[in-house]
């Protein structure tokens, strides 16, 4: 698959606007400012395919990118406190609609900031994915911001943090750096295998 050929297709702010799910979809989920756009840009080797923002809460739509015969789906970030109740409700309806409407979702890439333990929202999302049966992996973003000791500590702790939260299933976990490119080839291979 030539990820560099990815193109932005469309954005949708409400569930009723979403198009039919005609192609396999790879969904990118995570809290606001975790690095979804940076991951998409690195996977496609493009600097600004997906807009990167320094302030959280900017992606409030579901954004579709097409590459060959699949869709890369950038979901709005969750957990940003400084949005109105109405906006949180719209976001919730959009996300619930996306996941409950029989879409051709082949893989969910759940992003978690490697520097910190999973948030309550991260754990809720992981529980949701386990309960609904969607195939998913965890990508630990911003791995380059940790030194070797900190990185090893976080990698050893993430398993026990998930287990303490009641998530006992074995989940594939991949450290990722948008700066160094760590994890990119492994993530590409998983995406390709998920749509075979």
MOVENSUL-V786269 format. One record per residue. RES is the residue in one small letter. NEAR is the number of other ideal C-beta (glycine too) atoms within 10 Angstrom. D_CENTER is the distance of its C-alpha to the mean C-alpha in Angstrom with 2 decimals. Layout:
BEGIN
res=RES near=NEAR d_center=D_CENTER
res=RES near=NEAR d_center=D_CENTER
END
This chain:
BEGIN
res=x near=14 d_center=19.56
res=x near=9 d_center=20.01
res=x near=22 d_center=16.60
res=x near=11 d_center=18.75
res=x near=10 d_center=19.96
res=x near=23 d_center=16.82
res=x near=11 d_center=17.91
res=x near=17 d_center=16.64
res=x near=12 d_center=17.99
res=x near=14 d_center=17.59
res=x near=13 d_center=16.15
res=x near=16 d_center=16.89
res=x near=13 d_center=17.53
res=x near=12 d_center=18.93
res=x near=16 d_center=18.49
res=x near=9 d_center=21.93
res=x near=13 d_center=21.01
res=x near=17 d_center=18.38
res=x near=11 d_center=19.97
res=x near=8 d_center=20.79
res=x near=15 d_center=18.34
res=x near=10 d_center=20.56
res=x near=15 d_center=18.31
res=x near=17 d_center=15.75
res=x near=20 d_center=12.19
res=x near=23 d_center=8.96
res=x near=23 d_center=6.17
res=x near=25 d_center=2.65
res=x near=26 d_center=2.87
res=x near=26 d_center=4.93
res=x near=22 d_center=8.48
res=x near=21 d_center=10.34
res=x near=20 d_center=11.03
res=x near=27 d_center=8.70
res=x near=25 d_center=8.40
res=x near=25 d_center=5.69
res=x near=22 d_center=9.05
res=x near=18 d_center=10.66
res=x near=25 d_center=8.58
res=x near=26 d_center=9.21
res=x near=19 d_center=12.70
res=x near=25 d_center=13.36
res=x near=27 d_center=12.52
res=x near=20 d_center=14.85
res=x near=13 d_center=17.24
res=x near=16 d_center=17.49
res=x near=8 d_center=18.00
res=x near=9 d_center=17.08
res=x near=23 d_center=15.49
res=x near=23 d_center=12.76
res=x near=13 d_center=14.47
res=x near=17 d_center=13.92
res=x near=13 d_center=15.46
res=x near=6 d_center=17.18
res=x near=9 d_center=17.35
res=x near=16 d_center=14.68
res=x near=19 d_center=14.50
res=x near=16 d_center=15.01
res=x near=21 d_center=12.31
res=x near=16 d_center=13.98
res=x near=17 d_center=13.64
res=x near=23 d_center=11.62
res=x near=22 d_center=11.96
res=x near=19 d_center=12.93
res=x near=23 d_center=13.67
res=x near=15 d_center=16.16
res=x near=20 d_center=16.94
res=x near=12 d_center=19.93
res=x near=10 d_center=19.62
res=x near=22 d_center=15.91
res=x near=23 d_center=13.43
res=x near=25 d_center=10.07
res=x near=22 d_center=8.62
res=x near=24 d_center=6.98
res=x near=22 d_center=7.06
res=x near=22 d_center=9.17
res=x near=25 d_center=8.60
res=x near=20 d_center=10.68
res=x near=17 d_center=13.54
res=x near=20 d_center=15.36
res=x near=8 d_center=18.99
res=x near=9 d_center=20.84
res=x near=14 d_center=20.30
res=x near=8 d_center=22.94
res=x near=7 d_center=23.20
res=x near=8 d_center=23.38
res=x near=14 d_center=20.13
res=x near=13 d_center=18.39
res=x near=10 d_center=20.11
res=x near=17 d_center=19.10
res=x near=21 d_center=15.40
res=x near=11 d_center=15.96
res=x near=13 d_center=17.93
res=x near=22 d_center=15.48
res=x near=19 d_center=12.64
res=x near=12 d_center=15.36
res=x near=17 d_center=16.86
res=x near=21 d_center=13.91
res=x near=18 d_center=13.47
res=x near=10 d_center=17.26
res=x near=12 d_center=18.69
res=x near=7 d_center=18.93
res=x near=19 d_center=16.45
res=x near=13 d_center=16.23
res=x near=21 d_center=12.74
res=x near=19 d_center=13.11
res=x near=20 d_center=9.88
res=x near=24 d_center=6.61
res=x near=26 d_center=4.40
res=x near=23 d_center=4.21
res=x near=24 d_center=4.73
res=x near=27 d_center=8.37
res=x near=20 d_center=11.09
res=x near=25 d_center=13.55
res=x near=14 d_center=16.47
res=x near=13 d_center=16.38
res=x near=16 d_center=16.43
res=x near=21 d_center=13.63
res=x near=16 d_center=14.40
res=x near=9 d_center=15.90
res=x near=15 d_center=13.02
res=x near=25 d_center=10.65
res=x near=18 d_center=13.50
res=x near=14 d_center=13.99
res=x near=24 d_center=10.58
res=x near=23 d_center=11.28
res=x near=13 d_center=14.78
res=x near=17 d_center=13.90
res=x near=20 d_center=12.06
res=x near=15 d_center=15.12
res=x near=8 d_center=17.54
res=x near=12 d_center=16.47
res=x near=7 d_center=16.31
res=x near=16 d_center=13.12
res=x near=12 d_center=12.56
res=x near=22 d_center=9.55
res=x near=18 d_center=9.16
res=x near=23 d_center=8.33
res=x near=26 d_center=7.86
res=x near=26 d_center=10.19
res=x near=24 d_center=10.13
res=x near=20 d_center=13.51
res=x near=23 d_center=15.57
res=x near=16 d_center=18.32
res=x near=13 d_center=19.11
res=x near=18 d_center=20.59
res=x near=9 d_center=23.94
res=x near=7 d_center=24.65
res=x near=8 d_center=25.95
res=x near=13 d_center=23.14
res=x near=17 d_center=20.56
res=x near=11 d_center=22.57
res=x near=12 d_center=22.97
res=x near=20 d_center=19.29
res=x near=15 d_center=18.67
res=x near=9 d_center=21.66
res=x near=12 d_center=20.75
res=x near=19 d_center=17.19
res=x near=14 d_center=18.80
res=x near=10 d_center=21.48
res=x near=16 d_center=19.28
res=x near=22 d_center=17.36
res=x near=11 d_center=20.79
res=x near=12 d_center=22.37
res=x near=16 d_center=19.91
res=x near=10 d_center=21.08
res=x near=16 d_center=18.30
res=x near=11 d_center=20.65
res=x near=8 d_center=19.05
res=x near=7 d_center=18.39
res=x near=16 d_center=14.73
res=x near=11 d_center=13.90
res=x near=16 d_center=12.75
res=x near=17 d_center=12.40
res=x near=20 d_center=13.26
res=x near=26 d_center=12.09
res=x near=21 d_center=14.12
res=x near=21 d_center=13.89
res=x near=11 d_center=17.62
res=x near=11 d_center=18.87
res=x near=12 d_center=16.60
res=x near=16 d_center=16.28
res=x near=20 d_center=14.07
res=x near=18 d_center=13.73
res=x near=10 d_center=16.35
res=x near=15 d_center=15.15
res=x near=20 d_center=11.63
res=x near=15 d_center=13.64
res=x near=11 d_center=16.06
res=x near=17 d_center=13.76
res=x near=21 d_center=12.45
res=x near=14 d_center=16.16
res=x near=10 d_center=17.39
res=x near=19 d_center=15.18
res=x near=16 d_center=16.90
res=x near=6 d_center=20.37
END
